[in-house]
Amino acid sequence: MMNKLYLDDKLLDADSLSMPLMSRGFAFGFGVFETMKFLEGRPCFFGEHMTRLQRAIAAAGLSVQIDVRELRERAAKLFEAEGVESGVFKIIISDVDKDTAVAMFVRNGTLPPDPEPIKAIQSEVSKASKAFTSRHKSLNYMESVLELEKAKAAGYDECVFSNENDHLTECAIANLFWIKQGVLQTPKLDCGLLDGIVRGKIIGMAHQMGLSVEEGEFGVQDLLEADEAFVTSSGNGPRSISSFTDLAGNKKSYVVELLPRLRSAFLELEQEEALKSE
């Protein structure tokens, strides 16, 4: 648990934050957020995260102007105040009473070790492909959290969602990829999923490596027929899926072949992007 946070332009003690009960932020979860890794006191892919945050702010109709340079400076001061150099932090934009507040805090002050492969299971919940909450990082995250907790209680590490058309979308806290007959496949954004920063980087690197990439409409059967599968997130980067189980109990175990190469290239890019500029 970290001790400091920025609320607008003020650096405060974490336990001093409060929110009016009748605000839209508290009463309706009305707000958006970004989660970022930072290395040696510098955010990773900060520009891309801010562009996505600004899209969400505009789509939600929140009345706040984001000064990207100012937020970067606040982030550096926050890391210094917490006495941490690497980890994961969050920026939250939410309605507080009659105003819109910008909060920033360190979620984790250390980086996790190389992540172990995960076991995934299909969720019974269908995601709405056109919903705001399916396409943006909103504070309405309860359904994903509940399904993730349900998966973990059953002995899994992640759950896989489909939309109302039975097309695969994403996981609770990560984007989804797999390799089928030598082609890297992932659900297209129109299926109703987050436009992940790491997702975009992986797609770009795969093209540079000469791999065939297909963003499309896929079903559970495609994932069951895949040779390799993995997820991506800002906190963990690319992470292998060891097995997937669908609602009927069908299980597929995967090999690990391409991911180490992609992960190594991604971590190198992440380090370069974080450290090359202020």
Secondary structure, 3 states (H helix, E strand, C coil): CCCEEEECCEEEEHHHCCCCCCCHHHHHCCEEEEEEEEECCEECCHHHHHHHHHHHHHHHCCCCCCCHHHHHHHHHHHHHHHCCCCEEEEEEEEEECCEEEEEEEEEECCCCCCCCCEEEEEEEEEECCCCHHHHCCECCCHHHHHHHHHHHHCCCCEEEEEECCCCEEEECCCEEEEEECCEEEEECHHHCCCCCHHHHHHHHHHHHCCCEEEEECCCHHHHHCCCEEEEEECCCEEEEEEEEECCCCCEEECCCCCHHHHHHHHHHHHHHHHHCCC
